[in-house]
Amino acid sequence: MRETVVKNCDGLLVRVASALVGIPVFIMAAWWGQWPLFLLVAALYFTGIREMLRLAAGTGLKPSFSLAYAGGFVLLAAAYYDSASYPAALVCFLLICAVALVFLFPRYTLPEAGVTFFTTAYLSFFLYLYLLRLLPHGGQWLLLALVATWAFDIVAYFGGRFLGKRRLAPVLSPGKTLVGFISGLLGSAVASSLFSFWLPFDRVFLFGLGLVVGVAGQVGDLVFSAVKRTTGNKDTGCLIPGHGGVLDRFDSMLLTAPVVYMAARWLMSVG
């Protein structure tokens, strides 16, 4: 029993140490915006593509790394030069995947094309971290997305660890509990509501947005739980000590950033 406790404590200390190094870097890039943030988002995006395709390749599939990276460059360029062209670039990449399926068959089949497109398209949601920063009050909106996501993760972890018994998704992620999920929602909502001091919006609205962010983050986490279960892997990589790969640490933000972006755009349209 003692040996197990020591290992758990060591693991927690490594996780905390990694967070203490990584979080300030992320916050500084988010607040500075421009090239520092764009390069950070690009690094997350391409590292995520590599991790995801390596998981798929481990199952016997042969997704196209070169096509995925090329599509990633196109989507990054679209987001940087004209954020409104990002959806159109996504459609163009889908057409490219379809054309590749025609000309490269049978070396490149429908499962490979599907994995290549899903990987590049879904992980392109990382770009919303950059697009969010371009909006009015973009720095505050981006920090809200980051802080609310982190608050959910931290509060859910400790709430589930000490109080949780009933499993939230026993097949996908046995470690997640209903109490942890509810605790995380409250943590995310409270963290979001505090941004009423820096954003000209009602605290009640921001509290509600925090609840939605919490749900989105949990769904994003479970998406990669399903991916890892399907491919037979515990982690997506080993880049971040104590956390695993980029997708292990930032999977929640793939959905929380677009949610906050859509909420901010909606408020701009009605304001």
C-alpha positions as a Python dict, from the first residue, in 0.01 Angstrom:
ca = {
    (1, 'M'): (0, 0, 0),
    (2, 'R'): (278, 241, 93),
    (3, 'E'): (455, 179, -238),
    (4, 'T'): (138, 261, -433),
    (5, 'V'): (87, 586, -242),
    (6, 'V'): (442, 698, -311),
    (7, 'K'): (403, 630, -682),
    (8, 'N'): (75, 825, -693),
    (9, 'C'): (232, 1118, -509),
    (10, 'D'): (534, 1116, -739),
    (11, 'G'): (303, 1117, -1041),
    (12, 'L'): (105, 1409, -902),
    (13, 'L'): (424, 1605, -830),
    (14, 'V'): (545, 1554, -1187),
    (15, 'R'): (207, 1669, -1321),
    (16, 'V'): (215, 1979, -1101),
    (17, 'A'): (576, 2060, -1197),
    (18, 'S'): (492, 2035, -1568),
    (19, 'A'): (190, 2260, -1518),
    (20, 'L'): (394, 2518, -1327),
    (21, 'V'): (632, 2541, -1623),
    (22, 'G'): (378, 2517, -1905),
    (23, 'I'): (91, 2735, -1781),
    (24, 'P'): (289, 3062, -1751),
    (25, 'V'): (431, 3009, -2101),
    (26, 'F'): (82, 2952, -2241),
    (27, 'I'): (-65, 3253, -2059),
    (28, 'M'): (216, 3484, -2178),
    (29, 'A'): (168, 3369, -2538),
    (30, 'A'): (-209, 3411, -2506),
    (31, 'W'): (-178, 3762, -2366),
    (32, 'W'): (89, 3868, -2618),
    (33, 'G'): (-98, 3721, -2915),
    (34, 'Q'): (37, 3766, -3269),
    (35, 'W'): (336, 3548, -3367),
    (36, 'P'): (411, 3395, -3024),
    (37, 'L'): (56, 3264, -2994),
    (38, 'F'): (35, 3162, -3360),
    (39, 'L'): (357, 2961, -3338),
    (40, 'L'): (244, 2794, -3015),
    (41, 'V'): (-89, 2697, -3171),
    (42, 'A'): (89, 2569, -3482),
    (43, 'A'): (319, 2357, -3264),
    (44, 'L'): (22, 2210, -3078),
    (45, 'Y'): (-158, 2142, -3406),
    (46, 'F'): (123, 1962, -3587),
    (47, 'T'): (235, 1771, -3280),
    (48, 'G'): (-125, 1661, -3231),
    (49, 'I'): (-150, 1546, -3593),
    (50, 'R'): (166, 1340, -3549),
    (51, 'E'): (39, 1181, -3226),
    (52, 'M'): (-303, 1101, -3370),
    (53, 'L'): (-173, 947, -3693),
    (54, 'R'): (84, 740, -3506),
    (55, 'L'): (-197, 596, -3294),
    (56, 'A'): (-392, 511, -3611),
    (57, 'A'): (-83, 360, -3776),
    (58, 'G'): (-46, 130, -3476),
    (59, 'T'): (-374, -37, -3569),
    (60, 'G'): (-250, -134, -3916),
    (61, 'L'): (-393, 164, -4103),
    (62, 'K'): (-170, 376, -4327),
    (63, 'P'): (-299, 734, -4305),
    (64, 'S'): (-116, 993, -4513),
    (65, 'F'): (114, 1197, -4291),
    (66, 'S'): (219, 1419, -4582),
    (67, 'L'): (-140, 1494, -4682),
    (68, 'A'): (-236, 1568, -4322),
    (69, 'Y'): (59, 1804, -4274),
    (70, 'A'): (-13, 1976, -4607),
    (71, 'G'): (-376, 2022, -4507),
    (72, 'G'): (-263, 2157, -4171),
    (73, 'F'): (-45, 2420, -4342),
    (74, 'V'): (-337, 2525, -4562),
    (75, 'L'): (-572, 2563, -4265),
    (76, 'L'): (-309, 2752, -4065),
    (77, 'A'): (-253, 2990, -4356),
    (78, 'A'): (-626, 3044, -4394),
    (79, 'A'): (-663, 3124, -4024),
    (80, 'Y'): (-367, 3362, -4029),
    (81, 'Y'): (-435, 3557, -4348),
    (82, 'D'): (-816, 3557, -4347),
    (83, 'S'): (-999, 3397, -4055),
    (84, 'A'): (-1326, 3401, -4251),
    (85, 'S'): (-1175, 3162, -4510),
    (86, 'Y'): (-1105, 2887, -4256),
    (87, 'P'): (-1435, 2697, -4319),
    (88, 'A'): (-1381, 2713, -4697),
    (89, 'A'): (-1027, 2581, -4654),
    (90, 'L'): (-1167, 2291, -4454),
    (91, 'V'): (-1405, 2202, -4739),
    (92, 'C'): (-1118, 2221, -4989),
    (93, 'F'): (-915, 1982, -4780),
    (94, 'L'): (-1207, 1737, -4776),
    (95, 'L'): (-1213, 1748, -5156),
    (96, 'I'): (-837, 1687, -5168),
    (97, 'C'): (-878, 1380, -4945),
    (98, 'A'): (-1150, 1252, -5177),
    (99, 'V'): (-937, 1305, -5489),
    (100, 'A'): (-643, 1131, -5321),
    (101, 'L'): (-869, 835, -5251),
    (102, 'V'): (-946, 806, -5624),
    (103, 'F'): (-586, 831, -5750),
    (104, 'L'): (-406, 637, -5476),
    (105, 'F'): (-647, 345, -5440),
    (106, 'P'): (-586, 63, -5340),
    (107, 'R'): (-273, 175, -5154),
    (108, 'Y'): (-488, 447, -4993),
    (109, 'T'): (-838, 336, -4896),
    (110, 'L'): (-1148, 484, -4733),
    (111, 'P'): (-1040, 416, -4371),
    (112, 'E'): (-706, 590, -4432),
    (113, 'A'): (-875, 883, -4602),
    (114, 'G'): (-1126, 910, -4318),
    (115, 'V'): (-859, 904, -4048),
    (116, 'T'): (-646, 1157, -4237),
    (117, 'F'): (-935, 1400, -4281),
    (118, 'F'): (-1075, 1355, -3930),
    (119, 'T'): (-733, 1408, -3775),
    (120, 'T'): (-651, 1723, -3969),
    (121, 'A'): (-1001, 1870, -3948),
    (122, 'Y'): (-1080, 1792, -3583),
    (123, 'L'): (-740, 1900, -3455),
    (124, 'S'): (-771, 2223, -3654),
    (125, 'F'): (-1002, 2334, -3371),
    (126, 'F'): (-673, 2428, -3203),
    (127, 'L'): (-680, 2727, -3440),
    (128, 'Y'): (-967, 2875, -3242),
    (129, 'L'): (-716, 2954, -2969),
    (130, 'Y'): (-561, 3195, -3217),
    (131, 'L'): (-885, 3312, -3378),
    (132, 'L'): (-1030, 3388, -3036),
    (133, 'R'): (-741, 3625, -2967),
    (134, 'L'): (-826, 3826, -3280),
    (135, 'L'): (-1171, 3924, -3150),
    (136, 'P'): (-1246, 4245, -2955),
    (137, 'H'): (-1142, 4176, -2593),
    (138, 'G'): (-967, 3875, -2745),
    (139, 'G'): (-705, 3852, -2473),
    (140, 'Q'): (-970, 3828, -2202),
    (141, 'W'): (-1180, 3580, -2400),
    (142, 'L'): (-882, 3356, -2461),
    (143, 'L'): (-779, 3364, -2096),
    (144, 'L'): (-1137, 3280, -2000),
    (145, 'A'): (-1127, 2974, -2224),
    (146, 'L'): (-794, 2862, -2078),
    (147, 'V'): (-874, 2931, -1713),
    (148, 'A'): (-1223, 2779, -1726),
    (149, 'T'): (-1086, 2465, -1892),
    (150, 'W'): (-805, 2431, -1639),
    (151, 'A'): (-1043, 2500, -1351),
    (152, 'F'): (-1268, 2217, -1468),
    (153, 'D'): (-975, 1975, -1492),
    (154, 'I'): (-832, 2062, -1150),
    (155, 'V'): (-1159, 2066, -955),
    (156, 'A'): (-1289, 1754, -1131),
    (157, 'Y'): (-965, 1569, -1054),
    (158, 'F'): (-973, 1637, -682),
    (159, 'G'): (-1352, 1615, -650),
    (160, 'G'): (-1354, 1277, -822),
    (161, 'R'): (-1049, 1152, -635),
    (162, 'F'): (-1180, 1223, -286),
    (163, 'L'): (-1559, 1215, -323),
    (164, 'G'): (-1643, 1032, -645),
    (165, 'K'): (-1774, 677, -656),
    (166, 'R'): (-2022, 651, -941),
    (167, 'R'): (-1847, 627, -1277),
    (168, 'L'): (-1932, 882, -1544),
    (169, 'A'): (-1823, 677, -1847),
    (170, 'P'): (-1700, 338, -1719),
    (171, 'V'): (-1629, 196, -2064),
    (172, 'L'): (-1440, 495, -2205),
    (173, 'S'): (-1272, 633, -1892),
    (174, 'P'): (-1317, 436, -1567),
    (175, 'G'): (-1134, 702, -1365),
    (176, 'K'): (-1394, 974, -1428),
    (177, 'T'): (-1681, 1003, -1180),
    (178, 'L'): (-2014, 1182, -1174),
    (179, 'V'): (-1911, 1381, -866),
    (180, 'G'): (-1590, 1481, -1039),
    (181, 'F'): (-1785, 1598, -1344),
    (182, 'I'): (-2030, 1806, -1136),
    (183, 'S'): (-1743, 1950, -930),
    (184, 'G'): (-1560, 2040, -1250),
    (185, 'L'): (-1867, 2213, -1391),
    (186, 'L'): (-1893, 2432, -1083),
    (187, 'G'): (-1521, 2509, -1095),
    (188, 'S'): (-1542, 2606, -1462),
    (189, 'A'): (-1855, 2817, -1407),
    (190, 'V'): (-1710, 3006, -1111),
    (191, 'A'): (-1381, 3069, -1293),
    (192, 'S'): (-1570, 3197, -1598),
    (193, 'S'): (-1795, 3424, -1391),
    (194, 'L'): (-1490, 3599, -1241),
    (195, 'F'): (-1413, 3741, -1585),
    (196, 'S'): (-1707, 3980, -1542),
    (197, 'F'): (-1442, 4208, -1384),
    (198, 'W'): (-1259, 4228, -1720),
    (199, 'L'): (-1536, 4169, -1975),
    (200, 'P'): (-1841, 4397, -2014),
    (201, 'F'): (-2090, 4112, -1972),
    (202, 'D'): (-2320, 3991, -1699),
    (203, 'R'): (-2174, 3753, -1440),
    (204, 'V'): (-2474, 3521, -1467),
    (205, 'F'): (-2420, 3484, -1841),
    (206, 'L'): (-2053, 3409, -1791),
    (207, 'F'): (-2141, 3155, -1521),
    (208, 'G'): (-2369, 2980, -1771),
    (209, 'L'): (-2096, 2997, -2035),
    (210, 'G'): (-1862, 2831, -1787),
    (211, 'L'): (-2106, 2542, -1749),
    (212, 'V'): (-2114, 2495, -2127),
    (213, 'V'): (-1734, 2516, -2141),
    (214, 'G'): (-1713, 2245, -1876),
    (215, 'V'): (-1942, 2012, -2069),
    (216, 'A'): (-1752, 2078, -2393),
    (217, 'G'): (-1420, 2010, -2223),
    (218, 'Q'): (-1540, 1681, -2082),
    (219, 'V'): (-1671, 1572, -2422),
    (220, 'G'): (-1337, 1665, -2579),
    (221, 'D'): (-1157, 1457, -2319),
    (222, 'L'): (-1384, 1157, -2378),
    (223, 'V'): (-1334, 1180, -2755),
    (224, 'F'): (-968, 1098, -2706),
    (225, 'S'): (-1051, 838, -2446),
    (226, 'A'): (-1243, 666, -2726),
    (227, 'V'): (-949, 709, -2965),
    (228, 'K'): (-706, 561, -2714),
    (229, 'R'): (-939, 272, -2633),
    (230, 'T'): (-982, 199, -3001),
    (231, 'T'): (-608, 200, -3068),
    (232, 'G'): (-514, 23, -2743),
    (233, 'N'): (-305, 305, -2596),
    (234, 'K'): (-302, 463, -2252),
    (235, 'D'): (-155, 794, -2370),
    (236, 'T'): (-124, 970, -2703),
    (237, 'G'): (246, 1039, -2645),
    (238, 'C'): (511, 1114, -2384),
    (239, 'L'): (610, 1472, -2465),
    (240, 'I'): (482, 1631, -2142),
    (241, 'P'): (610, 1469, -1820),
    (242, 'G'): (327, 1348, -1600),
    (243, 'H'): (63, 1421, -1861),
    (244, 'G'): (153, 1221, -2172),
    (245, 'G'): (123, 1375, -2514),
    (246, 'V'): (-11, 1707, -2638),
    (247, 'L'): (-352, 1551, -2699),
    (248, 'D'): (-361, 1408, -2347),
    (249, 'R'): (-314, 1756, -2202),
    (250, 'F'): (-498, 1979, -2450),
    (251, 'D'): (-781, 1753, -2573),
    (252, 'S'): (-1040, 1954, -2378),
    (253, 'M'): (-941, 2282, -2546),
    (254, 'L'): (-1024, 2142, -2887),
    (255, 'L'): (-1390, 2200, -2798),
    (256, 'T'): (-1378, 2467, -2528),
    (257, 'A'): (-1201, 2722, -2750),
    (258, 'P'): (-1463, 2699, -3030),
    (259, 'V'): (-1744, 2722, -2772),
    (260, 'V'): (-1604, 3044, -2625),
    (261, 'Y'): (-1535, 3177, -2976),
    (262, 'M'): (-1896, 3120, -3084),
    (263, 'A'): (-2029, 3276, -2763),
    (264, 'A'): (-1808, 3583, -2812),
    (265, 'R'): (-1913, 3620, -3177),
    (266, 'W'): (-2279, 3585, -3082),
    (267, 'L'): (-2246, 3857, -2819),
    (268, 'M'): (-2082, 4082, -3078),
    (269, 'S'): (-2371, 4022, -3320),
    (270, 'V'): (-2645, 4103, -3068),
    (271, 'G'): (-2455, 4388, -2908),
}
